[in-house]
Amino acid sequence: MDAEPLDPIDILAYTTEELQARFRRAKDSAEKGKVIADFLTRWDADEALAPVKKMKIEFPADLDWFNVSKPLTLKSLRGKLVVLDFFTYCCINCMHILPDLHALEELYPPESGLVVVGVHSPKFENEKDGANILSAAQRYNITHPIVNDAHMTLWRAVGIRCWPSLLVLSPSGAPILLLMGEGHGAFLQIFTEHALRHYKAKEEINDFSLPLKLTTDALPASNLHFPAKIARNEGGQFAVADAGNHRILIFDSEGVVRQRIGGTSCGFVDGNFETARFNSPQGLDFLDDDVLIVADTENHAIRQITLSTRQVETLAGTGQQGHDRVGGRQGPLQSISSPWDIAAFRTRDMDMSFHVDERIVPEKAIILVSMAGTHQIWGYFPEGIIWWKYRQLDPRTCVAICGNGMEENRNNSYPQNAAFAQPSGLALTKNFLFISDSESSSIRKVSMVDGKVMPVVGGDRNPLNLFAFGDVDGKQYNAKLQHPLAVTYNSSTDKIYVSDTYNHKIKVIDTVANSIETVTIKDATTGAPLQLNEPAGLCFDVSGEMLYISDTNNHRIRLVDMKTLVAKNFMLNFNTVSATSAATTETDSALSNSLLLLKRLPLRACAQLKLRVNLKLDSNLKFTDGAPQRWTLKSVTPALQATETSGKVIDGAISLDLMRDASKLSPEEELKIEIALSLCDTKSCLMKRFALVLKDNTTSKPPPTGKDGVLDENINILVTQNEIAFK
């Protein structure tokens, strides 16, 4: 009996895994490059790959396109190395690979031979809508072409099985690589470099440009841009994460903005309110009237804002995505992954020591974090504490406390055996932490006594079924939600309110009956039902009678009178802190200058640049043991080709080789290296992040180059507590 022929996509997945295994075993960059070059040479000649090479892939006709002036076809992209990113905008793993793709596009624009196309393949009904995809593209700054494959026609035709999946096509249009999941950024950059070199040598790369045109139809005329969570302190002040503007706003019940923290440009900078920078912050909560904790989502960090001193500091996170599912390191040494919301509270230490009066045992702070990237709940412990099951948690550590990291809707009496699916919202009651578990479309709760994880409403009894979504009021599993992102507690009614985000509704949970129903809200202006667009944040005022809603994709805040269930626009007044003041622009400029080190070299005069950057620390600082010290080549002129585009700082040094491509002409010669350091002094740990920019200097006399036009350049940089400068 003849064996059934292998599916082409299975062959492609197997050859990709085999290549990556050999790539990981390679000892250095030269050997890694040879592994890829050998793969490409064999791929051209291997007859066993005939089923893959015969695959006919094309975009279905009559689909919506974004960021281009006319629809693309894969036939029209022949002569390009094409990366198809099969994604859905709700997926946290899909969000994680966007920086990788952005870095790749910066290094290799379409004219160099690379094209990235996002193929939006929706999970939820709400994601099929082109307007919602457009909002997501703007929110996540996606500038490459996107096609809305609403019925997943191409997904099924190719045989894609998971989000995200990257399918790389050769210049002839045949698939050569299938990367599933996240974490392939470094490999993809090196593969692209060698693939372009391989196909250019065969004269198969074409340098034509694309009809790129950023789609901006939905850009709002608003001071808010994709507002996320809202929080309130006991004194009646509110805070909103103005995610699209990368800042935090503090305002009062009249809408008067009292503080604006951060700028409209993204970054990862501690300091005062003017110089501090965030990157798409989503969640926040007040620890007390003076201290606000922020989930700085795309910086993968937890930040603390102290209102009285006007200072921002990093509590945990390195600025780079982590993959740790256990934790336990102190402060900025602990890498984390896409924190999405914060719930801050205080509780008594279970230290079992003798107290004369048990009523005056001091309470200690615990900061709970919905860690969407690893599908867990983490805790940050500023003072250290003995907590659930008498577990010792050291001061300033950040630790996973609920969830094993698997993406499931699994409840369990033991918190480490439970599993979540992209937890995205938190709300505390006296005895429970309520969680909006967005990818399972459910609301769940954790006992604050012992960590037991229990269902509330939505989802499915089968913990592996993450497709049990809809729009049905009811009890427990009979109720259906669609990707809820926020929950809030109304202490006056003892009920939990939910932003059922992809159903564009607000719903309320009876916590005794574990049932949910839709709150019917009317628009004060029209009298019609309130039209929300992916609301992502909720918060009640002190009385519990007024509900604040982040109407995220409408770029505004709505205020609902809970007695009448009538909503009006809640306008923010920036008169006290001008929303468009020149001071902000000046601060951004000054910030950029302080973080950029500019050096001019005779780049045009050399055929090869051997660059060594030596980082010297002053006597009070040292590199933190075991912490990441990284460099990344953020941009480079097309005439220069780098052997590596990222790496580790080893013994305080960065080594980089660049070769000149004589076929490329550049009006300006420039390269930019971003450097991220984790340092310690005698008292604390800190992050230093800056960029070294090298520009061509053709007007001054160039230093002599070595044999064959090789320029050896050593650059010494001194790093102190307060300054980074050339030595």
N, C-alpha and C positions, 0 to 999 in steps of 0.2 A: 504494500500500500504506500503510495507516494506521500511524502510529508507535505503539509500545506506550506506554501511560500510565505516567507516572513513579510510582515507589514513593513513598507519602506520607512515609516517613522520609527519603528523598533530598530531597524538597521542603523538609522541615523543616531538614535539615542545611544546605542551600543558603541559605535565608533567614536562618538563624542566623549563618553565616559572613559574609553580606553585612552584617548588622547590626553584627557585631563589627568589620568593616573600617571602616565609617563611624564607629563609636564611637572607634576608635583614631585616626582622622584629626581628630576634634573637638579644638579648641584648649584648651577649659577645661571646668570642671564644668557650667556653664550650657549650653554647646553639647552636651555629652555627654547631659545630661538631655533636651534637646530631641530629639536623635537617637532616644532610647528612646521618648519620648512620641509622636513621629511614627510610629515602628514599630508601637506598640500601636494607635494610631488606624487606621492602614492595615490592620493585621491583622484588625480587626473587619470591615472593608468589602471586603477583597480576595477576589474570587470564585475567583481562581487557587488559593487555599488550601483550597478546598472538600474535596479528598481528605483533607487533614490534619484539618480540623474534623469530618469524619465518622468518624474513627478511634474505635472503641469499645474503651476500655482499662479493664480491671478486674482486680483481684487474683484469681487462681484460688482456689477454695474449698478448705477443709481443709488449709491450710498452717500451719506453726508460726509464731507471732508472739512477739516479745520487746519488753519495755519498755511493753507495754500490757496492760490487764486483760481485754480482749476483742479479737478480730480486727477489723481495719478494712476498709472497702470504699471504693473511690474514689467511689462514689455517695454514701456518707455524708459524704464530704469536699467535696461541692459547696458553693461559697461560700468556699472557701479557695484560695489560691495554693499549689499542691503541687509540691514538688521531689522527684522520685524519683531516688535515688542507686543506680544499678546498680553493685554492687561485689562483690569477692571478697576475703576477709580476708587472703590471702597477698600481695596485690598492693601493691607499694611505692607506686605512683602513687595507688592508692585510699587508702592511709594519708595521703598528702600532702594530700588535699583535706578530710580530717576537721577540721583546724583552721578551714578556710574555712567549713564547714557549722556548726561550733560557734559561730563568731563571728556568723554569720547568724542562728542560733537565739537567741542572746543579745539581738540587736537587735530581732528580730521573733518573739516567742513566739506560740503558736497562736492566742491570743485576739486578736492584732493582725491575723490573716488569713493567716499563713504556716504550712505544715506540711511538714516534711522526713521522708521515709520511706526507709529503706535497704532496697533490694531485693537480698538476697544471692543472687548468681548464681554458683555455684561452678565453679572450674576443675578442682580435684582432687577425687577421690572422698572424701577425708577431710573436705573442707569441706562436704559435704552433711549431716553430722551436726549436729543442733541443739545438742547439748552443746558442741561445738567452736565453733560460732558464738556461743553464750552466753559462752564464755571469751574469745573475741576482742572481744566487745562490752564486757566488763569491762576487758580489758587496755587497750583504746584509748579507754575512757571514752565510749562511744557511748550517749547518753541518749535519742535520738529512736527512734520505732518502727522495728523491723526485721522483715521477712518473709523466711522461708527458701523461696525459689523453687528448691528442690533440683534440679528437672528443667528449669530455665530456661524454663518455659512462657511467662511474661510477656516475658522477654528475646526469645524467638523471635516471639511475637505482635506485639510492637512493631517488631522489626527492629533491635535494638541490636547493635552490632558490636565494641565494645571496652570494656575496663575502664580507668578508670571512665567512666561516661556519666551525665550529669545531664539528666533530662527534666523540663521545667517545664510544668505543666498550669495552664490558666486556671481561674477559679472555676466555669466550666461543664464542666470536665473535658477540654477539648480541648488537645492539645499546642501550645505556643507557642514553645518553645525547646529545642534539643538541644546540649548542651555536651559535647564528647568530650575525654578526657584531663584533665590537671591544669592549674593556673595561671589559673583563671577567677574567683578569689575576689573581687577588687575589682570586676570587671565584674558579677558576680552580685549583689553587695550593692547596687550602684547600680540595676541592673535591677529588683531586688525592691522597692526604695524607690519607684520610679516606677510599677511595675506595681500595687502596693498602692494608691497614690494614684489611679491611673487607674480601677481597678475599684471603689474606694470612691466615687468621683464618680458612677459608674454604679449605685451601690447594689447591687453584686453580691458584696460581701464580708460574711461572717457572722462574728460574734465568739464562736461557741460554743467550748467547751473540748474537749479530747480525754481519753479514758480512759487517761491515762499512768500507768504503774506500773513503776518500775525492777525488772528481773528480777534477783534476787540469790541464786537458789537455789544457785549454784555458788561463792559466796564462801567461802573457806576460813577455818578457825580456825588460822592459821599465822603464824609470824613472817616467812615468805617469801611473796612475792606475784609470781607469774610470774618466777621466777629464770631468768636467761639464761646468758651465758658464765661459765666458771670458768677461772682462771689460777693458776699456781704459780710462785714464785720459787725460786732455787737453795737458799735457806735453809730451804725447806719450808713457808713461809707460803702460804696460798691467798687468793684474792679471788673474790667472786661479784658479778655485777651483779644486784641485787635490783630488777629493772626496774619491777615494779608498785608498789614502794615508793619508787622514784626515789632509790635510794641504793646505795652500795658497802659490802660487808661484808668485813673482813679476819679470817680465822680460821686456827686451826692444825689439825694432823692429828687432834686430839682433839675438834674441833668448838667449841672455846672462841673466841668472838668477841672479837678484840682491839681492833678499831676499827670504828666505824660512821660513815660519811662521807656527809653529806647528810641530808635529812629525808624524811619520808613525803609531804610536799607537793612538787610539781614547781616548778622555777624555773630560772633561769640566773644563778647568782651564784658568783663566785670568793671565796676567803677561807679561814678556818680550817674545820676539820671540822664544827663546829656550824652555821656560817652558810652554808656552801657548799650549792648546790642543783643537782640534775640533773633531766633530763626523759627518763624511760624509757631509761636507759643499757642497751646490749645487749652490747657486746664490750669486752674489756680484756686487757692483757698487761703483765707486768713488764719494764721496760727493764733494771733491776737489782734488787737486794734492797730498795732504798729507794724506787724510783720506779715508779709504776704509771700506765700510759696507758689512757684510757677513751674508747670511742666513745659519746659522749653523743647518742644517736640523734635524739630529737625536738627537741633543741636545735640539731641540725645543727652539732655542734662536736666537737673533739678536746680532751680535758681531761687535765691532768697532776696526779697526786696524789703529794706527797712525804711519806712516812710520818714521817721524823725531825722535820720542821718542822711537820707537821700542816697543810699548806697545799694548796689546790686552785687551779690557774690554767688559763686557756684558752690552748691552743697554736694552734688554728686554728678558724675558724668565727665567724659574726657573731651566732648565735642565731636567724637566719632562714634558711629554705631557699634555697639557691643553685641556679643552673642552669649554672654554668660547667663546661665539660668539658675545660679546659686547665689552669687554675691558674697558679701562679707568684708570687702575691702573698705578702707576709709575714704570718705569724701570724694574729691575729684580723681582719685585713683581707680574708682569703681566704674567701669564702663557699663552703660545701660542702653536700652533700645526702645526708642519712640514712646517716651512717657506721654500719656494722653490726658490724664486728669489727676487731681490732688484732693485728698480729704485729710485735713489736719485736726488733731484732737489731743486731749490729755487724758491719761489714765494712771491709776495707782500702780506702783511697782510691786510685783509679786515676789519680793525678796525673802519672805519668810522670817526676817529678822524681828526681834522683839520691839514693840512700840508700846509705850505707856498708854497712849490713847490712839486706838486704831482709826479714829475719825479724822486724825490730823496727819495721816500718812501722806507725804507730798506726792502730787501728781507730776508725771513727766510727759513730755511731748512725743508724739509719734506722728510721722507724716506718711500717709498711705498713698501709693502711686499705682494707677492702672497702667501697667507696662504693656501697651498694645503690641509692641514688637516681639516680645517673647511669650505673649498670651498668659501673663501672670499678674498677681498683685504683689508689689514690693513694699517694703517699709524703710524709711530713713529714720534713724534714732539719734537725735542731736545729743541727748544726755546719756544714752545707754539705759538699758532696762532689763529686768527679768519679766518675761511675758508668757504667752501661751505655753502650757505644759512646762513651765519654769525654765524656759529657754533663755540663756544669757545672750544678750545683744549688746555689743560694745558701743561706746560713744562714737558718733559720726560715721557709723557703718550703714551701708545700704544693702539690704538683704531681701531675697525672694521669700515670701511668707505663705503665699497661696498659689497653687497651680504647679504642675510638673513641666510646663512648657509645651506640651502637646496641644494642638489646635482642636479642641473638643468641647462639648457641652456636658462635662462629667461632674456630677456632684459626689461628695464624699465626706464622711465624718472626720477624716484626717486631711487637713488643708493641703499638705504636700502631694496627696494622691488625687486631688481634684484637678480639673483642666478647664481652661477658658478658651474663648475664640475671639480674640481682639477686644478685650475689655476696654471701654472707652469713656465711661462715666461713673462717678462715685457719689454716694450720698449717705451720710451717717445719721442714724437714729440713736436712741439711747443704748440699744443692745445689738444693733445689726449694721453692717455695711451693705448697702444696696448697690448693685453693679449693673450697668447696661452693657451686656455682652453682645456687641454689635453683630459679629459674623454668625452667631447662632440665633440672632433676632430674638433674644430673650432678656428678661430681667431676673437676676439671681441675688442671693444674699449670703453674707458670711456672719456667723455668730462672733461677736466681739468678746465673748467669754472664752471660747475654746477653738475658734477657727473653722468650725463645721460649715461646709458649703451646701446650700439648699436651693431648690428651684422656687421661683415665685410665679412668673407668667411667661408664656411664649416658648418657643423652641419645640423640642421633641423629646420623648422618653429615651429614644435611641441617642446616646451621646455623640455618635459619629455623624448624625444627620444634621448638617449645617444649612440645609435648604428648606427648613420648615418655617417659611415666612409667608406673610400675607397681611391682611387688614381685617381682623376679626376680634371683636370684644368678647370677653368670656373669662372662664376660670382656668387657671394654671395652663396645662398643655393645650387646651382647646382654644385659648387665645392665640392670636397671631399678630406679630409686629414685623416691621421691615427696617432692619439696620438702625436700631435706636442708639443715639449717641450721648444722651444726657439724662440724668435723674436728679431730682431735688426733693427735699423733705419739707413738708409744711407741718411744723410742730403744733400749730393751733388746731389742725384737723386730724393729725396723726396719719397723714396719707402721703404716698409717694407720687410725684408727678413725673411724667416721662415725655421727652421729646422723641416721638416716633418718627425719626428723621426722614426716611425715604417714603413714608406715607404722608409727610408734611402736616402732621397733627400733633396735638398735645393730648395725652391720656393720663388718667388717674388710677392708681392702684389702691384697692382696699386691702391693707396689709394683714387683716385678720382672715378674710375669705380668700386671699390670693386670687383676686379677680381684677380685671381692668376694663375700663370703659372710656370712650372718647369724650373729651370735653368740647362741647359745642360753643365756639367763641365767634362773636360777630365783630365786624369791622365798624368802628365808630363813624367813619366817613360815609360808607355806602350802605350799612345795615345788612350787608350780605355776609355769608360765612367768611371767616378770616382766611386769606390765602397766604400761607407760609411757604417757604422754599428751603427745604433741608435745614430746619432749625437744629442748632447744635449746643445750645446753652440755656439753662433755666436757673432762676433764683427768686426767692420770695423776699419781700421787705420784712422789717422787724415785726409788723403786725400780722403777717401772713395773709393780708387782704389784697396785696398787689403782686402780680407775677411778672417778672422781667423775662423776656424771651429773646435770645439771639436768633434773629431771622437771617440766617447766615448768607444764603445765596441772594437774598434781597438787600444785603449790606446795611442792615438797620436793626435797632432794638424796638421790640413791641412791649407795651405795658398793658396788662390785662387787669381790670377790676374784677376780682373773683366774686363779688356780690352780684354784679350785673352780667358778667362774662362778656364785656365789651372791651375791645382792644383799640388802642390808639398808638400812633408813632411816638416813640420816646426820643425827643431830640436832644443831642448833646450840645452844650454851649461851651465853645472853646475861647471865649473872650478873655478869660484869665490866663490861659496858656495858648497863644495863637497857634492854630493847627498848621499854618503855612508860613511861620515866621522865618525871617532870614537867618535867625540864630541857629535853627536846625540845619540849614544848608551849610552854614559856616562850621558847625560842629562836625557834620559828616566829613567835610573837607579836611578839617584839622585832624580828625580821627584817622582818615585814610593816610594822611601824610605821616602821622606818627607810627603807623603800622607798616609802612612801605619803606624799604631801604633801596635807594636808587644808585646804581653804579653803571658807568659807561665803559664799554670795552670795544675794541676794534673787531666787531663780529664779522664784518664783511671781509676783513683781511685774512681770515683763517679758514682753512679747509676742514679743520677739526678743532673742537674746543674741549680741553680736558679741565674740568672745573672741580675745585675742591673748596668747600665752605667749612671753615673751622669755627665752632661755637665755643667761646670762652666764657665761663661763668665766674662771677666775682666770688670772693671767699665765703660769702654768706649763703651761697646757693649750691645745690648739687642736683644731678639728674636723679629722679626718683626711681629706685630699684623696681624693676618689673613693670613699670608704667610705660605706655606707648610714647615714643619719640619718633615723629614721622615727618616726611617731606613729600610734597606732591607737585609735579609740574603742571601748573594750572593753565598756562598758555605758552605757545612757542611759534615763532614765525615758520611758515611752510618750508623755507629754505634750509632749516636746521632739523635734523632727525635725531631724536634721542634714543639711546639704547634702552633706557628705563624711564618710566613716567612717574614712578612713586617708589618709596622705599623707607627704610628705617635710618634714623640718625645713630650711627655706631661710634662709640667713644667720642661723641661730640663733633663728628665729622660727617659731611655729605659729599659723595663723589658722583660725578655725572659726566658722561661722555656724549658729545653731540657731533654729528657728521654733517657736512654741507651737501645738499642735493643741488648739483649744478644746474639741473633743469628747471629749478624753481626760482622765480624772481620775487623779491619782496620789497615793496616801497619803503618799509621800515623794518629794521631788525630788532627783535625784542624777545625776551623770554621771562617768565614769571614763575618763581618757586615759592610755594606756601609752606611754612615751617610751623609745626605744632609741638611744643615741648611740655612735659610734665616735670615740675621742679619742686624741691622742698627747701625750706630754710629750717632753722632750729625749732620753730613753733608750728608751722603749717605747711600745707602743700598748695601749689598754685599752678595755673596754666599760663603759658606764654604762646601767643599766636601772632605771626607776622609774615611778611612776604618780602622776598628779595627780587628786585626787578633789574634785569640787565638790558641796557639799550645800546645800540650801535653808536660809536663815536668816530665818525669819519673825518671830522674837521681837525682833530688833534693828531699829533704824530703817534702812530701806533707803536706799541712795544714790539720788539723783535719776536717773530714766531720761530718755532723750532723746525726740525726737518719736515719737509712736505707740508709746510703751512700749519703746523700744529701749535696751538696757543695753549700753554699751561698757565692756569690762573688760580692762585690761592687767595681766597677772600676770608679775612678774619673779622668776626663779629663778637662784640662784647655784650653779654646779657647780664643786667643787674636787676635789682628789685624794681627800679623805677624807670629804666631806660634800656633800649636796644639800639646799638650804634656800631658803626665800623670802628675797628680797633686800629 
